[in-house]
Amino acid sequence: QLLAQQQAQQQQLAQMVAVPLDAKAISALPPEQQKLVVGEKLYPLIAASQPELAGKITGMLLDSYFTEEIIHLVETPEALAAKIQEALQVLRQHQQQQAQQAQAQAPS
């Protein structure tokens, strides 16, 4: 019975991923499933411009914003492009900080 329940949930998720985002339907899902559904929509949009970093950027956005905000990004290409640029800037800053720390710790 538990297996049948899990299969039904997976089918429901698959159907939601296949159709345009419906904020009302998504809000009825548990939070983990909300992130899964919107992440499945978000990833290919990010991968179109940043294929190497799509997974990282998708994760950053999912961790940083509410589901409603992510839905807005999926539906508004200009807003998504701006958030992708912000994420790239954060990643660059992080890489620079790591490089500086590595230099500071390297023996002279």
C-alpha positions as semicolon CSV with decimal commas, in nm:
position;residue;x (nm);y (nm);z (nm)
1;Q;0,000;0,000;0,000
2;L;0,286;0,238;0,082
3;L;0,449;0,156;-0,252
4;A;0,124;0,229;-0,437
5;Q;0,099;0,560;-0,252
6;Q;0,455;0,655;-0,348
7;Q;0,392;0,562;-0,712
8;A;0,077;0,776;-0,716
9;Q;0,274;1,071;-0,575
10;Q;0,546;1,024;-0,836
11;Q;0,287;1,017;-1,115
12;Q;0,128;1,333;-0,977
13;L;0,468;1,505;-0,967
14;A;0,548;1,392;-1,320
15;Q;0,219;1,537;-1,442
16;M;0,284;1,868;-1,266
17;V;0,632;1,892;-1,416
18;A;0,486;1,828;-1,763
19;V;0,236;2,116;-1,748
20;P;0,282;2,491;-1,699
21;L;0,337;2,598;-1,341
22;D;0,019;2,637;-1,139
23;A;0,102;2,822;-0,817
24;K;-0,218;2,706;-0,649
25;A;-0,156;2,338;-0,726
26;I;0,210;2,364;-0,627
27;S;0,127;2,531;-0,296
28;A;-0,080;2,225;-0,206
29;L;0,232;2,006;-0,221
30;P;0,471;1,946;0,069
31;P;0,769;2,190;0,061
32;E;1,019;1,928;-0,065
33;Q;0,793;1,842;-0,357
34;Q;0,733;2,210;-0,431
35;K;1,107;2,260;-0,472
36;L;1,132;1,948;-0,688
37;V;0,857;2,062;-0,924
38;V;0,981;2,420;-0,964
39;G;1,341;2,299;-0,984
40;E;1,249;2,071;-1,274
41;K;1,109;2,375;-1,456
42;L;1,393;2,607;-1,357
43;Y;1,693;2,387;-1,441
44;P;1,647;2,370;-1,820
45;L;1,595;2,745;-1,838
46;I;1,923;2,804;-1,656
47;A;2,102;2,531;-1,852
48;A;2,022;2,713;-2,175
49;S;2,260;2,995;-2,081
50;Q;2,486;2,833;-1,817
51;P;2,507;2,459;-1,892
52;E;2,814;2,393;-1,672
53;L;2,672;2,574;-1,370
54;A;2,300;2,504;-1,413
55;G;2,280;2,260;-1,122
56;K;2,468;2,491;-0,887
57;I;2,267;2,801;-0,984
58;T;1,936;2,611;-0,966
59;G;2,025;2,496;-0,615
60;M;2,126;2,847;-0,511
61;L;1,796;2,993;-0,631
62;L;1,587;2,715;-0,475
63;D;1,764;2,767;-0,142
64;S;1,735;3,146;-0,153
65;Y;1,380;3,215;-0,264
66;F;1,023;3,115;-0,185
67;T;0,836;2,896;-0,431
68;E;0,620;3,188;-0,549
69;E;0,932;3,388;-0,633
70;I;1,080;3,097;-0,827
71;I;0,757;3,059;-1,025
72;H;0,787;3,429;-1,113
73;L;1,144;3,368;-1,236
74;V;1,032;3,075;-1,451
75;E;0,757;3,287;-1,604
76;T;0,969;3,603;-1,649
77;P;1,285;3,549;-1,858
78;E;1,427;3,896;-1,780
79;A;1,396;3,840;-1,404
80;L;1,556;3,497;-1,435
81;A;1,844;3,635;-1,641
82;A;1,909;3,896;-1,371
83;K;1,910;3,631;-1,096
84;I;2,146;3,412;-1,301
85;Q;2,386;3,707;-1,330
86;E;2,363;3,768;-0,954
87;A;2,438;3,401;-0,887
88;L;2,736;3,409;-1,124
89;Q;2,870;3,714;-0,941
90;V;2,835;3,537;-0,603
91;L;3,014;3,231;-0,743
92;R;3,298;3,446;-0,882
93;Q;3,340;3,626;-0,548
94;H;3,348;3,292;-0,367
95;Q;3,615;3,159;-0,605
96;Q;3,824;3,473;-0,554
97;Q;3,798;3,442;-0,176
98;Q;3,905;3,078;-0,193
99;A;4,201;3,167;-0,416
100;Q;4,308;3,443;-0,175
101;Q;4,282;3,209;0,122
102;A;4,485;2,945;-0,059
103;Q;4,755;3,203;-0,137
104;A;4,762;3,325;0,223
105;Q;4,801;2,970;0,353
106;A;5,066;2,867;0,099
107;P;5,418;2,846;0,246
108;S;5,646;3,128;0,131
